[in-house]
Amino acid sequence: MFGRMEIKSAIDSFAALSQETRLEAFRLLVHHEPEGLAAGEIARQLAVPHNTMSAHLAVLARAGWVSSRRQSRSIIYRADLAHMQDVLRFLVRDCCGGHPEICEPSLTLPGACSTINAERKTP
């Protein structure tokens, strides 16, 4: 059985993504890995006011879905793919009659992102 704290952490992570703008922002950041995007560009692409987007990004950061770094006058956000893998592992840990290795291909999705992005760039 899962510990209370682990379940609470998972619930907090899911809650952060359970809002449309935050989910769209996370998906946009996954699409832009590994470079990330400036907060203003995320707001522009999602047609969300900058201050509203900042609040959404703060929720995602507290839940572990994104990380940020300052670059000159901008804050660059990136999807935290390790957190995404941890959440996926949490979901599939007891899958397939106690044989989680069967679900292992699902857990390698973040590594597949670079392959998919390379394919997109090939004409």
ZIURLIN-V668107 format. One record per run of one state. SS is the DSSP state (helix for helix, strand for strand, loop for the rest). FROM is the first residue (numbers start at 1). LEN is the number of residues. Records with the same first field share a line. If there is no record, write none. Layout:
SS = FROM-LEN + FROM-LEN
This chain:
loop = 1-3 + 18-2 + 32-5 + 47-3 + 63-3 + 72-2 + 80-1 + 93-2 + 99-1 + 108-1 + 122-2
helix = 4-14 + 20-12 + 39-8 + 50-13 + 81-12 + 95-4 + 100-8 + 109-13
strand = 37-2 + 66-6 + 74-6
